[in-house]
């Protein structure tokens, strides 16, 4: 049995787009379904009396994996939700600034632009030229930090360009200047080793449903203890009530931290994806995920080397600046047209991204990726030499 056999992916397609929504192993989905069945046996007991302890156990397991205390984590449906929680909780004044880069995820750029506009603040994006030089990232952000900088926000691994940014160095530099840092780790958990305690970010969000292979709808928000009281949930519910007693669905959360009460109880919802995160982590541990990462990087590097040589284009970073997902430059063209051709002609599921006038085939390699998948990409008519 190969690792691909553990996934439900259509065997007729070359799935090179793990980075968008992930893919979940069959046994992990079965674990989620067991939680759902258990909830339906007695929803009041499950949600009203047991859910807080069950979620705490899941957060502890996740914390062990990513170097964080479970008490400093809360589950959210996705990283974008976590970004919104922090963005809408930060107190900004007219003339204040949120400092970022020009390599961020568009949906989160939209969040910051809207929040800053509502408060008369500015969302300033530092231009980071490609090819990426990590020391230049740090130097450029430090040079841009000023007296009105209230927060630095940047990705751990960028979405469009799949680049690992030197977030630990940025956190250290910002902390020395008294500026908090918010790291968007949507693509990091499971793709690269994480130790949030050592990283030093004030806030960190990450998806579990992507590279950790947990079910869709599982992500986390980490906040240092001193910042937790200022965070407001996107939904106001019983955690904000002066007297929360008498509501059976909230009983399990009484006596717990304000951070947990506000973030984890937001009315009736299916928490099974979050409770299944430990099963996804156990699946990866059983299948030697360190080796999976190394093999996946090698497969993606094979695609990058071949296409860059074919088109006479240089990579946008060294191999150390990306992990299992790589943005490979190809001649400028309509990205949607190229994506459609790869899908219709070759049954290849892969995103085509653009940044700074460049077009990229963003290849994700995961445990289920085979040499044949890479060969199909390289042989695709849509990617023949001009």
Residue, then its C-alpha position, 0 to 999 in steps of 0.5 A: x500500500x502506497x501513501x497515495x492509497x491513504x487519500x481519496x484523491x481521484x486516481x486519474x488526476x495529477x493533484x499538484x495543488x495541496x497548498x490551496x485546500x489540502x487533502x485529508x487521509x481516509x482514516x482521518x476522515x473516518x476519525x472525524x465521522x466517529x466524533x460526529x456520530x458520538x456528538x449525535x448520540x447526545x448533543x447536549x452532553x457532547x456540546x454542553x458538558x464535554x466539548x471544552x475538555x475535548x477541545x482542550x485535549x486537542x489543543x494540547x496535542x497540537x501545542x506539543x507539535x508546534x511548540x506552544x502551550x495549549x492554553x495559548x491556542x484556540x481553534x478557528x475555521x481557517x487562518x483568514x478567520x484568525x487574521x480577522x480576529x486579530x485585525x478587528x481587535x487591534x486598537x488603531x488611531x488615525x495616522x497609525x500604521x500596520x507594516x507588511x510586505x507586498x507578498x501577502x495573501x490577497x484576502x488578508x490584504x483586503x482585511x487590513x485595508x478595510x480595518x485600517x480605512x475604518x480607523x484612519x490608519x495605514x496599511x503599508x506594504x514594503x516591496x520585497x524584490x525577487x529573487x528573494x534574499x532573506x537578509x534583505x527582507x529583515x533589513x527592509x522591514x526594519x528600515x520601514x519601522x517607525x514611531x507610528x508602526x503599531x504592528x508588523x504583519x507578514x506571512x511565514x510562507x507566502x501564498x502566491x510565491x511559496x517563499x519562506x520568510x525569515x519571521x524569527x529574525x523579524x520578530x526579534x528586530x521588532x520586539x527590540x523596538x517594542x512593536x508586536x508581530x503577527x505571523x500568518x502561518x497559513x501554509x507553515x504547520x506540517x510543511x515545515x517544523x514549527x516551534x512557536x515559543x522560539x519563534x517569538x511572534x505575538x500572534x500566529x495563525x496557521x491552518x491544520x487542514x492544509x499541510x497537517x492533513x486535518x479535515x477542512x475547517x481546522x485552524x488555530x490562533x496562537x496569542x501570547x498571554x499578555x495579548x489574549x484579553x484584548x482579542x475579540x471573537x468575530x461572533x459575540x456569544x455567551x463568553x461576553x455575557x455578564x452572567x453566563x449561567x443557565x445556558x446548558x451549551x455553555x456550562x462546560x466553559x464556566x471557569x475557563x479563561x476569557x480567551x477560551x470562553x470567547x473564542x471557542x463557544x460561539x453558538x452551536x457548530x460542528x467541532x469535529x474537525x478540530x477534535x480530529x487534529x490529533x488523529x491527523x498528527x498521529x497519521x503523519x507521525x506514523x508515516x515518518x513525515x520528515x522523510x515525506x517532506x524531504x521526498x516532496x521537496x525533491x519532487x518539486x525541485x525536479x519540476x522547478x529545475x526542468x521548467x526553469x531550464x526549458x524556459x531559460x528562467x531563473x528560480x525566485x529563490x534558493x532551495x532553502x527558501x521553500x519547502x514542499x510548495x514552489x512557485x516556478x516561473x514560466x513565460x508571462x501569460x493569462x494565468x486562468x487560460x494556462x490553468x484551464x489548459x493544464x486541467x482540460x488537456x492533461x488533468x493536472x490540478x495546479x494553480x497558476x499565480x502572478x506577482x510583479x509581472x511574473x507568472x508561476x506554476x505553483x507546484x505542491x508535492x505531498x505524501x501522495x505525489x508521485x514521479x508520474x505526477x511530475x512527469x505528466x506536468x513536464x509533458x503537458x502540451x500547455x508547458x511546451x517550449x515556445 
